[in-house]
Amino acid sequence: MKDLTTLFSYLKPKSKTPFSGVLIAFVFLLNALSLNAWSEGDHDHEHEANEQHEPHHEDGDHDKHEDHVDHDEDDHDHDEHGHGNDGEDEHGHGDENSSRIDSDMAQQVGIVTASAGSQELHQTITIYGNLVSGPEQLSHVRARFEGLVKSVQVTIGDTVKTGDVLAEIESNESLKVYKIRSPISGRVVQRHANSGEVTQDQILFSIANFDTVWAELRVYPAQQSSVAEGQSVHVLTTNGRVESRVKHVVPSMDSPYQLARVKLDNSKHALSPGLMVEAQLEIGRFSVSLAVAKDAVQNLGGRQGVFVKHGNEYTFTPLVLGRGDDHFYEVIDGLESSAEYVSQNSYLIKADIEKSEAEHEH
């Protein structure tokens, strides 16, 4: 550029220059411009050549870099793999939904397993009612003749048998002493007789026998077509569960329901008349090809399932469940027949898994 500036200085009209001089200067300028253009062309060509050559080195460097990254990733994968094994050894959880428990510990905490298979299920409805005594279970004792009470042998709460002496009465007409005996076996629940009193027509003793009681269960119109005599029923009380059958189905006076009367064994005297009860009345039975115990089913991660045992490993297996009764659920999908699953205390395994997940989160 410095040469071009010098040439342009000759063209400035500072002095009068002959035309030939101007022409020579113009030709010289053209040659200089051509030379400059050729130099820039060579420079561009060399730059392109360098650019074509340099990517070859960059590709090599890039390959080497990728090899290095792959190697680092392999090392990282290897480290992660080793860390996963360490976690499994430390916690005994090869899977996030499984728990490893040795047989001795399982037996100690009461983990019980069962084999999944076919089962007969019972369809039930729930009804409610009260316990009552039957009319034949309560006896009111009177004197046959008017007279004087000579002695009383029993008091309230005493247990008597049929034929036991309750009191002695002296007749006003014959002046003879005769004995009043218990007509039934049971317990004295009322006493209205004392020595020296005169008997007339009043009740002297009341004897009750509560070795059996009756459950009168209310059956409303929507349920009446499903209830019949002879059906199996489970009565639930504060003292447990009592099994029996419907003895009678009778109308209830001035009430919009029927009464299913169920006779219950009360030989231990754990049930008392007047107690309110709940009952499960069986209205049908059906068989299913695969079922699991109701107590075995747990909810884990929003899914229902059971814990299947493989050696010392207990794995949560989600299930698709169908119909059920008080004891079993039908299994539609998710479990093979004869699979060994935890039928009792499965909640312990669920708690162990949830505890392990909480520890990993921290």
C-alpha atoms as one frame of an Amber mdcrd trajectory, in Angstrom:
protein
   0.000   0.000   0.000   2.929   2.324   0.589   4.002   1.916  -3.115   0.471
   2.750  -4.271   0.473   5.928  -2.210   3.720   6.982  -3.837   2.295   6.367
  -7.296  -0.862   8.340  -6.558   1.341  11.232  -5.504   2.679  11.510  -9.059
  -0.835  11.973 -10.358  -1.622  14.937  -8.111  -1.727  18.170 -10.166   0.993
  19.936  -8.245   3.001  20.575 -11.394   2.564  20.286 -15.041   3.645  16.853
 -16.165   3.962  15.782 -19.807   1.249  13.360 -21.083   3.872  10.689 -21.730
   4.858  10.870 -18.126   1.249  10.491 -17.096   0.840   7.512 -19.388   3.931
   5.818 -17.994   2.705   6.404 -14.507  -0.735   4.937 -15.365   0.815   1.794
 -16.869   3.006   1.397 -13.839  -0.104   1.697 -11.648  -1.923  -1.063 -13.553
   1.062  -3.391 -13.159   1.177  -2.676  -9.466  -2.525  -3.417  -9.095  -2.130
  -6.701 -10.991   0.796  -7.695  -8.816  -1.183  -6.928  -5.672  -4.175  -8.983
  -6.914  -1.901 -11.949  -7.714  -0.324 -11.758  -4.253  -3.758 -11.791  -2.570
  -4.813 -14.769  -4.736  -1.775 -16.779  -3.652  -2.415 -15.851  -0.069  -6.036
 -17.024  -0.303  -4.898 -20.253  -1.974  -2.403 -20.925   0.793  -5.048 -20.137
   3.397  -7.476 -22.613   1.782  -4.773 -25.230   1.595  -4.008 -24.724   5.229
  -7.710 -24.948   6.076  -7.964 -28.214   4.110  -4.936 -29.605   5.839  -5.812
 -28.482   9.365  -9.112 -30.400   9.663  -7.133 -33.603   9.182  -5.266 -32.835
  12.370  -8.466 -31.741  14.086 -10.181 -35.008  13.119  -7.333 -36.941  14.596
  -7.388 -34.860  17.718 -11.178 -35.233  17.872 -10.909 -39.014  17.553  -8.322
 -39.056  20.274 -10.633 -36.899  22.411 -13.583 -39.202  21.805 -11.443 -42.196
  22.684 -10.518 -40.443  25.883 -14.154 -39.640  26.675 -15.222 -43.211  25.927
 -12.481 -44.457  28.170 -13.605 -42.103  30.938 -17.209 -43.193  30.474 -16.172
 -46.835  30.658 -14.296 -46.087  33.850 -17.317 -44.196  35.163 -19.656 -47.065
  34.291 -17.288 -49.454  35.944 -17.230 -47.308  39.090 -21.011 -47.039  39.113
 -21.365 -50.777  38.656 -19.054 -51.408  41.540 -20.977 -48.908  43.677 -24.257
 -50.713  42.908 -22.821 -53.996  44.132 -21.619 -52.310  47.294 -25.134 -50.988
  47.921 -26.663 -54.423  47.475 -24.172 -56.027  49.852 -24.688 -53.344  52.467
 -28.498 -53.250  52.555 -29.491 -56.693  51.305 -31.799 -55.180  48.660 -31.010
 -56.348  45.136 -34.217 -54.677  43.971 -35.938 -51.586  45.324 -39.122 -53.631
  45.883 -37.543 -56.658  47.517 -36.040 -57.606  50.835 -33.624 -60.359  51.798
 -34.478 -62.158  55.069 -32.857 -65.410  56.158 -35.078 -68.288  57.247 -34.214
 -68.027  60.942 -35.146 -64.354  61.093 -38.343 -64.949  59.093 -39.408 -67.646
  61.526 -38.526 -65.480  64.497 -40.697 -62.533  63.391 -43.583 -64.765  62.320
 -43.423 -64.510  58.527 -45.596 -67.327  57.143 -45.923 -68.335  53.485 -48.606
 -70.162  51.532 -49.018 -71.549  48.031 -51.365 -69.679  45.687 -54.114 -71.869
  44.287 -57.833 -72.335  43.720 -60.267 -71.311  46.428 -63.986 -71.236  47.219
 -65.135 -67.719  48.071 -68.235 -66.749  50.018 -70.453 -63.850  48.947 -71.964
 -62.077  51.964 -74.133 -59.137  52.982 -73.881 -57.213  56.249 -76.915 -56.899
  58.540 -77.376 -55.656  62.104 -79.497 -56.537  65.112 -79.666 -57.315  68.834
 -79.217 -60.290  71.133 -82.316 -61.476  72.969 -83.275 -64.428  75.138 -85.838
 -66.947  73.959 -89.175 -67.235  75.776 -88.277 -70.776  76.850 -85.143 -69.523
  78.562 -86.856 -67.518  81.303 -89.128 -69.085  83.941 -91.177 -67.249  86.613
 -91.911 -69.410  89.671 -95.049 -69.003  91.854 -96.512 -70.943  94.802 -99.338
 -73.352  93.972-101.230 -72.453  97.131-101.430 -69.462  99.350 -99.405 -69.905
 102.498 -96.508 -68.914 104.696 -92.921 -68.940 103.491 -91.092 -71.225 105.861
 -87.593 -71.120 104.264 -85.689 -69.907 101.174 -82.723 -71.899  99.825 -81.450
 -69.650  96.988 -80.692 -66.024  96.272 -80.012 -63.876  93.203 -77.061 -65.143
  91.172 -77.204 -68.747  92.348 -77.023 -71.474  89.717 -79.709 -74.136  89.946
 -80.638 -77.309  88.110 -84.006 -78.647  87.164 -85.686 -79.975  90.367 -83.580
 -78.081  92.889 -85.507 -76.764  95.920 -86.006 -73.011  95.916 -88.207 -72.549
  99.008 -90.647 -74.242 101.424 -94.239 -73.039 101.822 -96.828 -73.982 104.510
-100.297 -74.210 102.973-103.045 -72.157 104.622-105.613 -74.854 103.872-103.821
 -78.106 104.715-101.157 -76.640 106.988 -98.735 -78.966 105.253 -95.289 -77.837
 104.114 -94.485 -78.362 100.439 -91.395 -77.568  98.404 -91.105 -75.202  95.441
 -88.649 -76.586  92.844 -86.897 -75.025  89.862 -88.573 -75.960  86.564 -85.403
 -75.342  84.504 -81.655 -75.221  84.896 -80.191 -71.763  85.000 -79.448 -68.849
  87.236 -81.666 -67.030  89.736 -82.154 -63.520  88.328 -85.050 -62.379  90.533
 -86.192 -63.227  94.096 -89.394 -61.979  95.762 -89.665 -64.397  98.710 -88.448
 -64.186 102.299 -89.131 -66.324 105.361 -92.338 -65.316 107.219 -93.965 -63.697
 104.202 -97.349 -64.801 102.925 -97.564 -65.999  99.369-100.459 -65.190  97.127
-100.206 -65.097  93.344 -96.943 -63.101  93.079 -93.777 -64.263  91.348 -91.377
 -65.646  93.931 -88.356 -66.439  91.711 -87.217 -65.866  88.119 -84.802 -68.409
  86.620 -82.954 -67.668  83.365 -80.875 -69.954  81.210 -78.502 -68.061  78.886
 -76.519 -71.070  77.640 -77.952 -70.019  74.292 -79.096 -66.606  73.090 -80.802
 -65.413  69.928 -79.650 -62.800  67.446 -82.566 -60.991  65.840 -81.139 -59.452
  62.662 -82.993 -56.827  60.649 -83.488 -57.651  56.961 -84.743 -54.730  54.882
 -86.832 -55.079  51.690 -83.848 -54.723  49.319 -82.158 -57.677  51.074 -85.136
 -59.954  51.659 -84.870 -61.815  48.341 -81.334 -62.917  49.290 -82.138 -64.209
  52.788 -83.546 -67.644  53.590 -83.663 -70.132  56.443 -80.617 -72.371  56.714
 -78.105 -69.837  55.397 -74.731 -69.610  57.121 -74.116 -66.490  59.195 -71.165
 -65.096  61.167 -72.198 -62.890  64.078 -69.563 -60.372  65.180 -69.661 -59.287
  68.822 -67.354 -57.496  71.218 -66.209 -60.936  72.373 -65.389 -62.339  68.963
 -67.015 -64.166  66.076 -69.767 -66.776  66.415 -70.852 -69.019  63.527 -74.380
 -70.342  63.128 -77.307 -70.600  60.683 -80.544 -68.718  60.150 -83.244 -70.576
  62.083 -86.291 -68.454  61.216 -87.201 -65.501  59.013 -90.268 -63.793  60.507
 -92.093 -60.475  60.044 -91.428 -57.723  62.539 -94.542 -56.155  64.041 -95.108
 -52.582  62.822 -91.616 -52.366  61.269 -90.504 -52.140  57.606 -88.188 -55.144
  57.881 -88.102 -58.854  58.627 -86.181 -60.557  61.415 -83.682 -63.314  60.718
 -83.457 -65.233  63.995 -80.154 -66.977  64.680 -79.505 -69.238  67.667 -76.058
 -68.757  69.210 -74.107 -70.947  71.595 -73.360 -69.063  74.821 -72.074 -71.845
  77.058 -69.264 -69.554  78.256 -71.799 -66.830  79.078 -69.827 -64.244  77.117
 -72.955 -62.867  75.396 -75.715 -60.897  77.084 -79.246 -60.097  75.864 -79.566
 -56.515  74.671 -76.122 -56.411  73.052 -76.009 -54.888  69.541 -74.296 -57.082
  66.936 -73.156 -57.092  63.309 -73.529 -60.171  61.131 -72.148 -61.388  57.799
 -74.856 -63.403  56.065 -73.683 -65.763  53.337 -75.851 -65.474  50.231 -73.708
 -67.407  47.743 -70.518 -69.327  47.006 -68.249 -69.423  43.960 -64.916 -71.008
  43.066 -61.927 -69.180  41.565 -58.876 -70.733  39.924 -56.363 -68.556  41.778
 -56.625 -66.690  45.084 -54.422 -65.210  47.811 -55.087 -64.533  51.475 -56.638
 -61.133  52.140 -54.142 -60.396  54.921 -51.273 -60.957  52.465 -52.182 -58.057
  50.172 -50.216 -54.845  50.724 -50.186 -51.458  48.985 -46.715 -50.401  47.835
 -46.106 -47.450  45.555 -49.810 -47.103  44.823 -50.137 -50.727  43.679 -51.711
 -53.728  45.396 -49.784 -56.975  45.506 -48.116 -59.685  47.568 -44.537 -60.612
  48.443 -43.376 -63.680  46.518 -40.599 -65.752  48.075 -37.561 -66.914  46.069
 -35.112 -68.509  48.478 -34.380 -65.809  51.035 -35.569 -63.024  48.721 -39.079
 -61.568  49.125 -40.126 -59.579  46.052 -43.210 -57.374  45.813 -45.397 -58.552
  42.935 -48.267 -56.271  41.784 -51.577 -58.071  41.189 -54.859 -57.474  39.408
 -57.478 -58.503  41.975 -61.085 -59.505  41.438 -63.828 -60.561  43.811 -63.199
 -61.242  47.468 -64.695 -62.376  50.750 -63.657 -62.049  54.388 -60.533 -64.168
  53.880 -59.410 -64.282  50.210 -59.058 -62.210  47.035 -59.425 -63.600  43.533
 -56.262 -63.061  41.431 -56.974 -62.130  37.810 -53.396 -61.406  36.695 -49.860
 -61.033  38.035 -49.240 -64.352  39.810 -48.598 -67.928  38.766 -50.370 -70.875
  40.312 -48.435 -72.543  43.159 -46.321 -69.412  43.713 -45.094 -69.171  47.295
 -46.189 -65.877  48.833 -46.204 -64.339  52.316 -49.651 -64.971  53.812 -49.071
 -63.630  57.343 -47.176 -60.584  58.648 -46.364 -59.300  55.160 -46.557 -55.769
  56.551 -43.146 -56.364  58.180 -41.502 -56.752  54.759 -43.293 -53.662  53.465
 -41.999 -51.671  56.438 -38.433 -52.906  55.799 -38.552 -51.820  52.137 -39.995
 -48.397  52.956 -37.341 -47.901  55.634 -34.579 -48.760  53.139 -36.003 -46.320
  50.558 -36.100 -43.552  53.155 -32.443 -44.182  54.029 -31.404 -44.005  50.346
 -33.206 -40.676  49.921 -31.042 -39.196  52.670
